[in-house]
């Protein structure tokens, strides 16, 4: 039966849900509160010629993203050019640099040169990680997680022990490597999953395979090209998009979500998929009697980090800087403790620099650089201009030292910051989170916030606060699952 379906929000999960729901034959409309499509993956252009991706910058798991386009008989290459990065990224340590090559054999050589025997152990690690990737990203993540019974299959039961759900990632990495640099390199990908490596199941070594083994890529024109491509898929399917359309209320009639109030206007729908922040959707748009979770529930959850971001336009080329650079001169454990346990501004921060103009000159004027600084921080801490500027100066100082540049601040012709208060304002993000819920064992699969509203039969949730979890590929998958559930 053809339904009239509303999608709240136009991030990756919302665009995915819209495209799939429309493909299934429904009349789909997307309502976005901001003036630009894309949610956290929006971009903006400056008057002086810079184009900044506002959020995601790591194109990992290219096969999962490709699957989305294949489902509509298209290819990513129909919409944008994808190029490999070599090195994939560079890590700055207190005693030197480590560049991670695109070529896997070269990566093995790097590991062997860093720690005797580590080249072969990298093979062993990646073989195990590939198994987890193939089971995790092709079987586990496609479940709506309404019940544990979904996981009762011969294949999954056979795989259960090998998935290392009860082994923590920190211990798992140390089974293979002892060199501190290699340990940091292997632990880095799970930080964005929202917990210290000691609190993440070893299952998530699949991130290492999906990133390091499958490579780090870049879509020419920036991540916004992926958003635009997904939007075009939706348009081709008949999806209608509405910008500057703030959803103010979900109207419930006889335990059914019957309408949305949008900019003061009431519009009726047969089903609703909320790609908006889950907690905001429940606490601000739904009557209390129809919420899945209360305030105490969210306060007890472990959230992935927020972050402090700076978008910088610099009017000269910066030497010795790669597309992706991780500044890990300080202790990883200290920074993660201050994000997840002590919950304070970091005393000795790590941070990340993306300079897409090294690969794509379209994102900056001639002889200029587009620079994105990102420092992970705890959710819920007090945001202020004073704190932002303090860390800005520290990050630029360390960038200058790394690149042998002088007085970069005087060469900045565009500067914009984005932090906790902005995540709350622009995305209604709970506690200013940037990446959703942590993928800890107690927040995995059925233990995540439910994709379905348990009291309203035609209301569904999608995105980084529900299954399968944070990140671009999981969000795309989340949208597909939500659309399939709404189709039942």
Secondary structure as UniProt FT lines:
FT   STRAND          4..8
FT   HELIX           12..23
FT   TURN            24..25
FT   STRAND          27..31
FT   TURN            37..38
FT   HELIX           39..41
FT   STRAND          43..45
FT   TURN            47..48
FT   STRAND          51..53
FT   HELIX           62..70
FT   TURN            71..73
FT   HELIX           76..78
FT   STRAND          82..84
FT   STRAND          89..93
FT   TURN            94..95
FT   STRAND          96..100
FT   HELIX           104..114
FT   TURN            116..117
FT   HELIX           118..136
FT   TURN            137..139
FT   HELIX           140..142
FT   HELIX           148..151
FT   HELIX           154..159
FT   HELIX           161..163
FT   TURN            164..166
FT   HELIX           169..176
FT   HELIX           180..191
FT   TURN            192..194
FT   HELIX           197..199
FT   STRAND          200..201
FT   HELIX           202..205
FT   HELIX           206..208
FT   HELIX           209..213
FT   STRAND          217..219
FT   TURN            220..221
FT   HELIX           224..237
FT   STRAND          240..242
FT   STRAND          247..253
FT   TURN            254..255
FT   STRAND          256..262
FT   TURN            263..264
FT   STRAND          265..268
FT   STRAND          271..274
FT   HELIX           278..280
FT   HELIX           281..285
FT   HELIX           288..290
FT   HELIX           295..300
FT   STRAND          306..314
FT   TURN            319..320
FT   STRAND          324..327
FT   HELIX           332..340
FT   STRAND          351..354
FT   HELIX           356..358
FT   HELIX           361..363
FT   TURN            366..367
FT   STRAND          369..377
FT   TURN            379..380
FT   HELIX           385..403
FT   HELIX           408..411
FT   STRAND          412..418
FT   HELIX           420..427
FT   HELIX           430..432
FT   HELIX           441..443
FT   HELIX           445..447
FT   TURN            457..458
FT   STRAND          459..461
FT   TURN            464..465
FT   HELIX           472..486
//
